[in-house]
Amino acid sequence: MENMQKETKPRTQRAPTASTGVRKNGAKAAARQALPKTAAEERPRRAYHPRRRRAGEADAGTPAVPVRIMPLGGLGEVGKNITLYECQGDMLLVDCGIVFPDSDMFGVDLVIPDFTYLVQNKEHIKGVVITHGHEDHIGGLPYLLKEINLPVYATRLTIGLITNKLEEHGLVRSTKLVEITPRRKFRLGCFTVEPIHVNHSIPDAVALAISCPAGVILQTGDFKVDYTPISGGPTDLVTIAEYGERGVLALLSDSTNAERPGFTATEQKVGAGIEALFSRAGKKRVIIATFASNLYRIQQLIDLAVKAGRKVAVSGRSMVNNTQMALELGYLHAPENVLIDIEDINHYPPEKIALVTTGSQGEPLSALSRMASASHRNVHVGPNDFIIISANPIPGNEKMVTKVVNGLLKLGAEVIYESMYDVHVSGHACQEEQKLMLTLAKPKYFFPVHGEYKQLKKHAQTAAAVGVPEQNIYIGENGDCIIVSADGLAIGEPVPAGAIMVDGLGVGDVGNVVLRDRRHLSEDGLVIVAATVDARTGMILSGPELVSRGFVYVRENEKLMDEAREQVREVLGRTSAADMRDLGSVRTRIREAASAFLYRKTKRSPMILPILMEV
């Protein structure tokens, strides 16, 4: 069965498969063929053991089986990670994430991958495998599962996080969730997948060794190498090295920190830094903002609060949900009576409280943002608060974080947000760890993933520096169809891989045209022109009236609006009854006349919206 776990056999005892190629010595083979058949049969020979073919070797004269790798997101961007594999008609999907909107995506809540190609090939997809539980890897799952009912394979904690998301969308009962564990293989069609434990900023993160008739593909997911992790043990470099010795056809590796030299610091470093800040807080209430999914950090904060004799409360919906789920699954541990409800924090003196909250990225609706604007229902920030932002701003979020910090400082709180304090470490590999991954995996082909183009480019340069031939390194784009086999690398026809915007309950109904109008409205505002005309004669019965929103303040610009009204009246006065049969052209003439006049007077181009009513 596809969802059946299989114990890993000792690799030294594994029998060669039917697809294993055998390299023959040409001279010996010719000599054997020249002997009479009886002599060849009678001649004593040593037992022959065929050598396992490494990636990049193929049987002479036999075309190698190809695998198609199609990144549908995650390239040229940080987020929206999703990769599709296809081999011999079977398809396997890895991750399905979201990316948060840019500042020019007005009103958009989040952005998900384009599932068009997946829907077109849904009968071939055997399942979706998730590397870890961050939003940029699981956030798009509910939207995908509404389109295609697929089994989801993930580790225990990741399934818990996915379940929380599916409950919000009413998809828990209809979705098959299969728990996977490192070093236990499972099959999906012609693919055999082995999860490999890696370190990240969230527990239960795995890399994936994907074996298929074309060869072995390693996809690291998000990873770093932490020799002293909080829990779970270091990244399983041994298994990665074993795959490297047997032959890895292609490596897809995390590029987020490709521009940073050296090694990523251990999570233990954060504990020591925050412990010193706890002592510095003295009699003040401690408020720590971090990612709701960073359970390692939350566990450290609980331990430090217990050591300091403080009660712990959590704030923010995602923080509360994740903490409760992790406590139930055993990923978080807290002594009895240490965790209290947010409603009860005012029953304790400030020096007895540590509050863990969301909002480290300055999200407008997060708990910390509401505290900064003095609109939080339970927490009122003041001089007795010591606030630690235990996260670095994601590129693009700097302004929002600064706004929150300024708001907290104005309320009198002491805020620790500078990078000079050891309050955050990355969960992604820096250059030396990326070199280690490349050296151990020894891939024939290398594809940097998970990062903006400059990060992908830097990772490609790192791969070339450790010996991967430049012609075997490919920096892809979303929608590329990368065809890889032992015979070589080729690029096929691209597949649909756009970005679908989610606004409220609407999925995909906000496109470029809507965004263009929203951008127009944000820049120059709106002027509505309303008039009632006689359908038979074209005479104006009432109006025209002009209403301004976001353009000018009408009471202070009455002369301008009166002159614009006369321009519209002249257009309608030249309109005959015959013209009124084509209201579209009349609206166009009104729009052009009003727009030209207002631009001459103000050098601004508001959106003109004509409304004509016939009676």
Sequence and secondary structure as in RCSB ss.txt:
>XXXX:A:sequence
MENMQKETKPRTQRAPTASTGVRKNGAKAAARQALPKTAAEERPRRAYHPRRRRAGEADAGTPAVPVRIMPLGGL
GEVGKNITLYECQGDMLLVDCGIVFPDSDMFGVDLVIPDFTYLVQNKEHIKGVVITHGHEDHIGGLPYLLKEINL
PVYATRLTIGLITNKLEEHGLVRSTKLVEITPRRKFRLGCFTVEPIHVNHSIPDAVALAISCPAGVILQTGDFKV
DYTPISGGPTDLVTIAEYGERGVLALLSDSTNAERPGFTATEQKVGAGIEALFSRAGKKRVIIATFASNLYRIQQ
LIDLAVKAGRKVAVSGRSMVNNTQMALELGYLHAPENVLIDIEDINHYPPEKIALVTTGSQGEPLSALSRMASAS
HRNVHVGPNDFIIISANPIPGNEKMVTKVVNGLLKLGAEVIYESMYDVHVSGHACQEEQKLMLTLAKPKYFFPVH
GEYKQLKKHAQTAAAVGVPEQNIYIGENGDCIIVSADGLAIGEPVPAGAIMVDGLGVGDVGNVVLRDRRHLSEDG
LVIVAATVDARTGMILSGPELVSRGFVYVRENEKLMDEAREQVREVLGRTSAADMRDLGSVRTRIREAASAFLYR
KTKRSPMILPILMEV
>XXXX:A:secstr
 TT EEE   GGG    TT      HHHHHHHHHS HHHHHHS           TT   TTS    EEEEEEESB
SBSS  EEEEEETTEEEEE    B   TTSTT  EEEE  HHHHHTGGGEEEEE S   HHHHTTHHHHHHH   
 EEE HHHHHHHHHHHHHHT TTT  EEE  TTEEEEETTEEEEEEE B SSTT EEEEEEETTEEEEE  S B 
 SS SSS S  HHHHHHHHHH EEEEEEE TTTTS S    THHHHHHHHHHHHHHTTSEEEEE  TT HHHHHH
HHHHHHHTT EEEEESHHHHHHHHHHHHHTSS   TTTB  GGGGGGS GGGEEEEES TT  TTSHHHHHHTT 
 SS    TTEEEEE S   TT HHHHHHHHHHHHHTT EEE  TTS     SS  HHHHHHHHHHH EEEEEEES
B HHHHHHHHHHHHHTT  GGGB    TT  EEEETTEEEE       EEEEETTEEEEE HHHHHHHHHHHHH 
EEEEEEEE TTT  EEEEEEEEEESS  GGG HHHHHHHHHHHHHHHHT  TTGGG HHHHHHHHHHHHHHHHHH
HHS   EEEEEEEE 
